[in-house]
Amino acid sequence: MSPLDSQERKTLLKLARFAIEKATQRGAVEDTRVDPLPGRLGKAAGAFVTLRRGERLRGCIGHLEAASPSLGQAVFWAAQAAALEDPRFEPVRPEEVAELTIEISVLTPFEEIAAERIVPGTHGIVIQQGNRRGLLLPQVATEHKLTREEFLAETCIKAGLPRDAWRDATTKVFAFTAEVFSEEDYLEKKSGADEMSAPR
């Protein structure tokens, strides 16, 4: 999928904020279907939604392409889950929502790759061994200044595997890239509910 334009990015950011506002008010994630969005937003794609409160991570959950009928739906579901279902954090409270900054990562399809071809900061990684799988976004390597081997090791840990499991012949390594954008890019944090029609 070609890069999203500015208006498409803003639409997804507003949709994510709308989803977070509604989910925190209800106190639960619901399997709500959003109205179809035009163009690339209506095509299947994986996406992660990352929430920060100041400099502190507050939640990060994703939906992969195979699990969602459209990019808009993936963002809606991931935003709700990032707010309420990330097991590392307490659920976001309604009064916190205005203080959150939303970042969206739109993923390309996964491609199996040799570990030595991974480029930290460019590639995200999926490590899979049997029924264990871990994923780290490209920006994780950049934010933590990880080398290739450190990035692979941290993804193994995310999968619940030993740090060096990526060297095992039974382990599969997949790479992807991500188009990453945030509310901070547009210097706006308007209420999504003011701008979006209610999902079905």
C-alpha positions, -999 to +999 in steps of 0.1 A: +000+000+000+013+034-009+020+060+019-011+077+034-016+113+027-020+139+054-058+138+055-059+100+057-035+101+086-056+127+104-087+106+098-071+076+114-058+096+144-093+110+150-108+076+147-083+062+172-091+090+197-129+085+192-124+047+199-104+054+231-129+080+244-159+056+239-140+025+253-129+043+284-164+057+290-178+022+287-149+005+306-148-023+280-137-031+245-165-039+222-164-057+188-178-026+171-178-023+133-169+012+120-186+026+089-166+018+057-138+044+051-128+054+015-098+044-005-068+030+013-084+033+047-109+006+036-083-019+025-069-046+047-038-037+066-022-043+100-018-015+125-005-008+160-017+020+182+007+033+208-004+056+236+019+079+256+012+101+286+040+126+284+071+106+278+057+075+294+043+046+275+007+040+284-003+012+261+005-004+228-016-031+210-019-041+173-042-059+150-026-077+121-039-076+085-053-112+086-074-103+117-091-071+103-112-064+073-098-029+068-071-005+081-097+018+097-112-012+116-077-023+127-070+011+141-103+013+159-099-021+175-062-015+184-069+019+199-096+004+223-073-025+232-043-003+238-063+018+262-079-011+282-062-044+275-025-040+275-015-064+303+015-042+313-007-013+324-038-005+343-067+005+320-068+041+309-092+062+329-116+086+312-099+116+328-066+105+314-076+105+277-071+142+271-035+138+283-027+110+259-008+113+226-017+087+200+008+072+176-002+049+148+020+024+129+006+010+096+024-022+088+035-037+055+029-075+050+054-098+068+082-113+047+105-141+059+141-129+060+175-140+070+184-125+104+216-109+090+195-088+066+175-071+094+182-033+095+174-018+129+153+013+126+140+002+092+126-032+099+102-044+125+106-081+134+084-111+140+101-141+156+081-173+155+089-208+169+061-233+171+031-216+186+052-188+202+055-155+184+068-120+193+067-087+174+086-055+179+080-023+158+108-007+139+108+024+162+117+002+192+152-003+179+156+034+173+142+045+206+164+021+226+195+023+203+195-015+198+220-033+175+207-060+151+215-088+176+200-069+205+168-063+185+165-099+176+172-110+212+145-086+225+120-099+200+127-135+211+121-124+247+088-109+236+079-143+222+087-160+255+118-176+239+155-177+249+174-146+238+194-165+212+164-185+198+167-165+166+198-186+158+178-218+160+171-235+126+135-241+137+129-203+143+114-182+116+123-145+113+099-121+095+105-085+087+081-056+079+083-019+077+058+006+092+045+040+083+045+058+117+027+090+125+014+108+156-009+135+168+022+155+176+029+156+139-002+178+134-001+197+167-037+188+175-055+166+200-091+174+192-118+152+205-124+124+180-160+123+191-164+159+178-153+148+143-163+112+138-198+098+132-206+070+156-195+035+144-221+009+138 
